[in-house]
Structure formats: structure tokens, C-alpha cells
Amino acid sequence: MDNYLVRNMIIYLMDEIGLEESAIELGIKLSIRNKTPLPILLWSYGILTIEELDELYSFLFKKMEK
């Protein structure tokens, strides 16, 4: 995933989902350690609901199409 998408994903997680920066930072660290995509990791730890995960992926796919 390129830096543009990552930046937009983090902004979306903070502004639209309402996650705290510290939760996202922890998710990024665990994502790197576990070699797991950030959205899946946040969902598997219960930080995102399945609906929020779906919304996030819809948002990312729309950004990728542009």
C-alpha cells in the first residue's frame, strides 16, 4: 500500500471511525510485527467492528480507483 493510501486510511480511522491516535499507533506496530494488514489487525483485536472494517475497505477501494 502506498503512502498516499496509508495516510488517507489513518485520517479516515481518526475522523470517520473516531479512533485515537494511540490506538492506531499500536495497531501499526502490531501490524508490522505480525505481518498483518492494519485493517484486519484492528478488526481481529476488536478495535473495529465488521461494519467499520467494511466501510474502511470501501473507502480504500474508492481511493485506489482514482
N, C-alpha and C positions, 0 to 999 in steps of 0.2 A: 504494500500500500504506500503510495507516495505521500510526501509531507503535506501536500495540499489537502488530501482526504483525511489524514490523521488530524490536522489542525481543525478542520471543519467538524470532524467527529467529536473532538474534545469540546468544542464550542457548543455543539448540539447537546452533548451529555450534560453540560453545565446549564445552558439556557433553557432547553426544552424539557429535559428529564428532571433537572434540578439536583444533579449530583454535586457533591462538594469536591473541590479540587483535590483534597487529601484522599478521597475515595478513588478518584481517577488515577492519581499518582501510585497508590498501592496496586490498583488494577494493572497499570502499565508494568510495574516491577514484577508482579506475579505472572503476567502475560509473557514477559521476556524469559523468566526463569522456567516456566512450564511449556514454553513454545506453543502457546495457545492464542488464537486471535482475541483481542481485547473484548469485543462484544460477547463472545462465548464465555470468556472467563467471568465477566461481570454477571452474566446470567447464571452461570453454574454456582457462583457464590451467593446468589440471591440478591444481588445489588440491583439487577434489572429484572423486571417481570418478563414473561414471554411476549406480552403485548408491546412492551417498551423495546425489546430486542427486535421484534418485527418492524416497529416504527423506525428504529435506528438503521436497520438494513435497507428499508425502503428509501430512507433519506440518502444513504451512501450510494445506492444504485442510481438514484436520480443524479447525484453529483458526478458519478462516473460517466453517465451518458452525455454530459455537457462537454 
